[in-house]
Amino acid sequence: MVPNWFRSPWQQHKSSYIPAEMYVQSQPKNLLIIVAGTAAISWGVHFAAPAAVSARYGNPWVPVLWMALGALFSACFWWRKGEGNLAAVCTVLDIVCYGIAIAIAQVRVGPPLSHGFGFAFGLMAVNTHARSYSLSLVMTLAVWLPAAIVLRGRADAGDYAILGLSFLIYLFMSATTGQQRAMKRQNDTLRSALGAVDRIANESMDLALGATLLTVGDMLHELRNLQTVTLTNIRSLRDVPALDPDDRAALEEAILAEERSSEVIRRTLDKMRRQAKPSQEPFVIGRMVRAVATELRDLEVEYRESPEGLQLIGEPEHLRLVLLNLLRNAQQAGARWVRVDATLEASSAAVRLSIVDDGPGLPEAARSALFEPFATFGKQGGTGLGLYLVKRCVDHMGGRIEVRNAAPGGAEFTMVLPGRPAREGRIAGEVLVDAR
């Protein structure tokens, strides 16, 4: 039970460290190394130092036992995985014991060897404690008060100078640690908020697009029903025996126009149904590249593949939209030549598709948000949806897409899509469309 007057400092102490980081530092093997190192130093001073120093140092086990006690508290923290009040108490007690162990060794050896122990204590406080804990009253007292009590009246001016300098550096370093952690928390919160906004935006976009498709589909469906009624009525009028020949010819033309219109609506509805349930059949990449290349004028498109006859598995219309948007963007950016490379991945279950152009490339600031909706980056007349749709099509095909600037200049889009080798395919290195 924490007293009310101590509750605020205690909460500040508990929030001054990151349990996961301290848990790693408190691994039993690290604690064994600390105790063994202390024992080696203590016995070295006892046996290797001059007789006067050795006699003054006394029993070498005293600093070792204090260090071992601190290691036990650290092990308790590790056992509790850094969670709860008991673990927080252990973080205080282990530091107290470590400080007392070094301070006892410092006052026993006397100057100038005591200065070395003072530097060791300051190094531990600055390099370990100040980097692990942000500034708090509890931890500051735990680090410095026991050492000050042990040294009081038994150290020289040099020891006190080292202690005071180390204390000032500790205050600065621990305050800096707290500021860095506060900034990291703010950045993490901001990234989390931006991620939530991005997910909401994507979900809203999906809902909006889905609702639009449903609305268009319903409208086309109703329009086709109306056309069926209209065609039936027009055909009934055409079959009237007393109808004038010119009127009959006009009705024939109207019937033909309505039939063509109905066919357009039927194909559109079929296309929307296929997009709602994308195909997972294999199709030849080279044929799709050639079909898209013929739609663009004044752009030379070269297609290369290894091995020949590569196929993708998915909806061909998705790849058509990807190629059409990327090639058209390259042309609008000033490219006169585009190379499409298709290579089989080592797993033989995916194809790497690379599209490189000789345009001006992409600004560094634009690449991070290139696939975001409505990102036009100053493009005149652009909707900002082309590359967003490219990313969505690649996602629907179960692939991924990356972009970078090519080494000689221009942009390079690289996709890894589900695919496989096949017997049928184009000749590698074939120029599909020459610039006209």
C-alpha positions in Angstrom: 0.0 0.0 0.0 1.6 3.3 -1.2 1.1 6.3 1.1 -0.8 9.2 -0.5 2.2 11.6 -0.1 4.4 9.1 -1.9 2.0 8.0 -4.6 2.9 10.7 -7.2 6.7 10.2 -7.0 6.2 6.4 -7.1 4.0 6.6 -10.2 6.7 8.8 -11.7 9.3 6.2 -11.0 7.2 3.4 -12.5 6.8 5.4 -15.7 10.5 6.3 -15.8 11.6 3.0 -17.3 10.4 0.6 -20.1 9.9 -2.9 -18.6 10.8 -4.7 -21.8 14.1 -3.0 -22.0 14.9 -3.5 -18.4 13.8 -7.2 -18.6 16.5 -7.8 -21.3 19.2 -6.1 -19.2 18.2 -8.2 -16.2 18.9 -11.5 -17.9 20.5 -14.0 -15.4 23.6 -14.3 -17.5 24.2 -10.6 -17.4 23.9 -10.6 -13.6 26.4 -13.5 -13.3 28.8 -11.5 -15.3 28.4 -8.5 -13.1 28.9 -10.4 -9.8 31.9 -12.4 -11.3 33.5 -9.2 -12.5 33.1 -7.5 -9.1 34.6 -10.5 -7.4 37.6 -10.5 -9.7 38.2 -6.8 -9.2 37.7 -7.1 -5.4 40.1 -10.0 -5.0 42.6 -8.4 -7.4 42.7 -5.3 -5.2 43.1 -7.5 -2.1 46.0 -9.5 -3.4 47.7 -7.3 -6.1 47.6 -3.9 -4.4 50.3 -2.7 -2.1 50.3 -4.1 1.4 49.0 -0.8 2.9 46.1 -0.6 0.5 45.3 -4.3 0.9 45.3 -4.0 4.7 43.0 -1.0 4.5 40.7 -2.7 1.9 40.0 -5.6 4.4 37.6 -8.4 3.6 37.2 -8.6 -0.3 33.9 -10.3 0.0 32.0 -7.3 1.4 31.6 -5.4 -1.9 30.9 -8.7 -3.7 28.1 -9.6 -1.3 26.5 -6.2 -1.8 26.8 -6.6 -5.6 25.3 -10.1 -5.3 22.4 -8.8 -3.3 21.7 -6.2 -6.0 21.9 -9.0 -8.6 19.2 -10.9 -6.6 16.9 -7.9 -6.7 17.6 -7.6 -10.5 16.7 -11.3 -10.9 13.5 -10.7 -9.0 12.7 -7.9 -11.5 13.4 -10.3 -14.3 11.3 -13.0 -12.7 8.4 -10.6 -12.4 9.0 -9.6 -16.1 9.2 -5.9 -15.0 5.4 -5.8 -14.1 3.8 -4.6 -10.9 4.9 -2.8 -7.7 7.3 -5.6 -6.6 9.3 -5.3 -9.8 9.4 -1.5 -9.3 10.7 -1.9 -5.8 13.4 -4.3 -7.1 14.6 -1.6 -9.5 15.2 0.7 -6.6 16.8 -1.9 -4.3 19.2 -3.3 -6.9 20.6 0.1 -7.8 21.0 0.9 -4.1 23.0 -2.2 -3.5 25.2 -1.7 -6.6 26.0 1.8 -5.5 26.8 0.7 -1.9 29.1 -2.0 -3.3 31.2 0.4 -5.3 31.2 3.1 -2.7 32.5 0.6 0.0 35.3 -0.4 -2.3 36.0 3.3 -3.0 36.4 4.3 0.6 38.4 1.2 1.5 41.2 1.6 -1.1 41.6 5.4 -0.5 43.1 7.8 -3.1 44.3 7.6 -5.8 42.7 4.2 -6.4 39.4 5.5 -5.0 39.2 7.9 -7.9 39.1 4.9 -10.3 36.2 3.5 -8.4 34.6 6.9 -8.4 34.8 7.1 -12.2 33.4 3.5 -12.4 30.4 4.6 -10.3 29.9 7.7 -12.3 30.1 5.7 -15.6 27.5 3.2 -14.3 25.2 6.1 -13.2 25.5 8.0 -16.5 25.8 5.3 -19.0 23.4 2.7 -17.5 21.0 4.3 -15.1 20.5 7.6 -16.9 19.9 5.8 -20.2 17.5 3.3 -18.7 15.5 5.7 -16.5 14.1 9.1 -17.1 14.5 11.7 -14.4 12.5 11.0 -11.2 12.9 11.7 -7.5 12.9 8.1 -6.4 15.6 6.9 -8.9 17.8 10.0 -8.2 17.8 9.3 -4.5 18.4 5.5 -5.1 21.4 6.2 -7.2 23.1 9.0 -5.3 22.0 9.0 -1.6 23.5 5.7 -0.5 26.8 6.5 -2.2 26.9 9.9 -0.6 26.2 8.4 2.9 29.0 5.8 2.5 31.5 8.4 1.3 30.6 11.1 3.9 33.7 12.0 5.9 35.8 9.1 4.4 36.6 10.5 0.9 39.0 13.2 -0.3 38.2 16.3 -2.4 38.9 14.3 -5.6 36.3 11.7 -4.8 33.7 14.4 -4.0 34.5 16.3 -7.2 34.0 13.1 -9.3 30.8 12.4 -7.5 29.4 15.9 -8.0 30.4 16.0 -11.7 28.9 12.6 -12.3 25.7 13.8 -10.5 25.3 16.8 -12.8 25.9 14.7 -15.9 23.4 12.1 -14.6 20.7 14.8 -14.2 21.2 16.0 -17.8 21.3 12.5 -19.3 18.2 11.2 -17.4 16.3 14.4 -18.3 17.3 13.9 -22.0 16.1 10.2 -21.8 12.7 11.4 -20.6 12.4 13.9 -23.4 13.4 11.4 -26.0 10.8 8.9 -24.7 8.1 11.6 -24.6 8.9 12.4 -28.2 8.8 8.8 -29.2 5.4 8.3 -27.5 4.1 11.3 -29.3 5.4 10.0 -32.6 4.0 6.6 -31.9 0.6 8.1 -31.1 0.7 10.2 -34.2 1.6 7.2 -36.4 -1.2 5.2 -34.8 -3.6 8.0 -35.4 -2.5 8.4 -39.0 -2.7 4.6 -39.5 -6.3 4.7 -38.1 -7.2 7.6 -40.4 -5.6 5.7 -43.4 -7.6 2.6 -42.6 -10.8 4.5 -42.2 -10.1 6.3 -45.5 -9.4 3.0 -47.3 -12.5 1.5 -45.9 -14.6 4.6 -46.8 -13.1 4.5 -50.3 -14.0 0.8 -50.6 -17.5 1.5 -49.4 -17.9 4.5 -51.7 -16.6 2.5 -54.7 -18.8 -0.5 -53.8 -21.9 1.7 -53.4 -21.1 3.4 -56.7 -20.8 0.1 -58.5 -24.1 -1.1 -57.0 -25.8 2.1 -58.0 -24.5 1.9 -61.5 -25.3 -1.7 -61.7 -28.9 -1.1 -60.6 -29.3 1.7 -63.0 -28.0 -0.4 -65.9 -30.3 -3.2 -64.9 -33.3 -1.0 -64.9 -32.3 0.6 -68.1 -32.0 -2.8 -69.8 -35.5 -3.6 -68.6 -36.9 -0.4 -70.0 -35.1 -1.1 -73.3 -36.7 -4.6 -73.4 -40.1 -2.9 -73.1 -39.2 -0.3 -75.7 -38.0 -2.9 -78.1 -41.1 -5.0 -77.7 -43.3 -1.9 -78.4 -41.2 -0.8 -81.4 -41.3 -4.3 -82.9 -45.1 -4.4 -82.4 -45.4 -1.1 -84.3 -43.1 -2.3 -87.1 -45.3 -5.4 -87.7 -48.5 -3.3 -88.2 -49.6 -4.2 -91.9 -50.8 -0.6 -92.8 -47.5 1.0 -91.7 -45.9 3.4 -94.2 -42.6 2.0 -95.7 -40.6 5.1 -94.6 -42.0 4.7 -91.1 -41.2 1.0 -91.1 -37.6 1.8 -92.1 -37.3 4.3 -89.3 -38.6 1.8 -86.9 -36.0 -0.8 -88.1 -33.2 1.7 -87.5 -34.6 2.4 -84.0 -34.7 -1.3 -83.3 -31.1 -1.8 -84.5 -29.9 1.1 -82.3 -31.8 -0.2 -79.2 -30.3 -3.7 -79.8 -26.8 -2.2 -80.0 -27.4 -0.2 -76.8 -28.7 -3.4 -75.1 -25.6 -5.2 -76.1 -23.4 -2.5 -74.6 -25.3 -2.6 -71.4 -25.1 -6.4 -71.3 -21.3 -6.4 -71.8 -20.9 -3.7 -69.1 -22.9 -5.7 -66.6 -20.9 -8.9 -67.4 -17.7 -6.9 -66.9 -18.9 -5.6 -63.6 -19.8 -9.2 -62.5 -16.3 -10.4 -63.4 -14.7 -7.6 -61.5 -16.9 -8.4 -58.5 -15.6 -12.0 -58.7 -12.1 -11.8 -60.1 -10.9 -14.8 -62.1 -8.1 -16.9 -60.9 -7.2 -18.5 -64.2 -3.7 -18.2 -65.8 -3.2 -15.9 -68.7 -0.1 -15.0 -70.8 1.6 -11.8 -69.8 3.0 -11.0 -73.2 -0.4 -10.9 -74.9 -1.7 -8.4 -72.3 1.3 -6.2 -72.7 0.9 -6.1 -76.5 -2.8 -5.4 -76.2 -2.1 -2.4 -73.9 0.8 -1.2 -76.0 -1.4 -0.9 -79.1 -3.6 1.6 -77.3 -0.8 4.1 -76.8 0.7 6.1 -79.7 4.2 7.7 -79.8 5.5 5.3 -77.1 7.9 2.4 -77.8 7.2 -0.5 -75.6 9.7 -3.4 -75.3 8.8 -6.6 -73.6 11.3 -9.1 -72.3 10.7 -12.3 -70.3 12.7 -15.1 -68.8 11.9 -17.9 -69.3 9.6 -17.4 -72.3 5.8 -17.9 -72.0 5.3 -16.6 -68.4 1.8 -16.5 -67.1 0.1 -14.7 -64.3 -2.7 -16.1 -62.2 -5.6 -13.8 -61.6 -8.0 -11.4 -63.3 -6.5 -10.2 -66.7 -8.5 -7.0 -66.5 -6.6 -6.0 -63.3 -3.2 -6.3 -65.1 -4.6 -4.4 -68.1 -5.6 -1.5 -65.8 -2.2 -1.6 -64.1 -0.2 -1.6 -67.4 -2.5 1.1 -69.0 -2.1 3.5 -66.0 1.6 3.0 -65.7 2.4 3.3 -69.4 0.1 6.2 -69.8 1.6 8.0 -66.8 5.1 7.4 -68.2 4.1 8.9 -71.6 2.4 11.9 -70.0 5.6 12.5 -67.9 7.6 12.8 -71.1 8.9 9.2 -71.6 9.3 8.0 -75.2 10.4 4.5 -74.4 9.2 1.9 -71.8 10.7 -1.6 -71.1 8.6 -4.3 -69.4 10.6 -7.1 -67.9 9.1 -10.3 -66.6 11.2 -12.9 -64.7 10.2 -16.0 -62.8 11.0 -15.9 -59.1 13.0 -18.6 -57.5 9.9 -20.2 -56.0 8.5 -20.7 -59.5 5.2 -19.5 -58.0 5.5 -15.8 -58.7 6.6 -13.4 -61.5 8.5 -10.2 -61.0 7.2 -7.6 -63.4 9.4 -4.5 -63.8 8.4 -1.4 -65.8 11.1 1.1 -66.5 10.8 4.3 -68.6 13.2 7.0 -69.8 11.2 9.9 -68.3 12.3 12.4 -65.7 11.7 10.1 -62.8 9.8 10.8 -59.6 10.4 13.5 -57.0 11.7 12.1 -53.7 8.9 13.8 -51.8 6.2 12.2 -54.0 7.3 8.5 -53.7 6.1 8.0 -50.1 2.5 8.9 -50.9 2.5 7.9 -54.5 -0.3 5.3 -54.1 -2.5 7.4 -51.9 -5.9 8.4 -53.3 -6.2 11.9 -54.8 -2.4 12.5 -54.8 -1.8 14.4 -58.0 1.5 16.1 -57.1 0.8 19.1 -59.4 -0.3 17.0 -62.4 -2.6 19.1 -64.5 -6.0 17.5 -65.0 -5.2 14.5 -62.9 -7.7 12.9 -60.6 -5.1 11.4 -58.3 -6.8 7.9 -58.5 -4.7 6.3 -61.3 -1.8 4.9 -59.1 -4.2 4.3 -56.2 -6.2 2.0 -58.5 -2.9 0.4 -59.6 -2.1 -0.5 -56.0 -5.6 -1.8 -55.4 -5.5 -4.0 -58.5 -2.1 -5.4 -57.5 -3.5 -6.1 -54.0 -6.5 -7.9 -55.5 -4.1 -10.1 -57.5 -2.3 -11.0 -54.3 0.9 -9.2 -55.1 2.9 -6.2 -54.0 4.3 -3.1 -55.8 7.3 -0.9 -55.2 8.7 2.2 -56.9 12.1 3.8 -57.2 14.0 5.9 -59.6 16.0 3.9 -62.2 19.8 4.4 -62.2 20.2 6.0 -65.6 17.0 8.1 -65.1 13.3 7.5 -65.2 10.9 5.7 -62.9 10.9 1.9 -62.2 7.8 0.2 -60.9 8.4 -3.4 -59.7 5.6 -5.9 -59.0 5.7 -9.4 -57.7 2.5 -11.3 -58.7 1.3 -14.9 -58.5 2.4 -16.6 -61.7 4.0 -19.6 -63.3 6.0 -20.6 -66.4 4.1 -21.8 -69.5 4.8 -23.2 -72.9 3.1 -20.5 -74.8 4.6 -16.9 -74.8 6.4 -14.2 -76.7 10.0 -14.0 -77.8 12.1 -12.3 -75.2 13.2 -8.8 -76.2 10.5 -8.2 -78.8 9.5 -4.6 -79.4 5.8 -4.6 -79.3 5.0 -1.1 -80.5 7.4 1.3 -82.2 7.1 5.1 -81.6 5.2 6.6 -84.4 
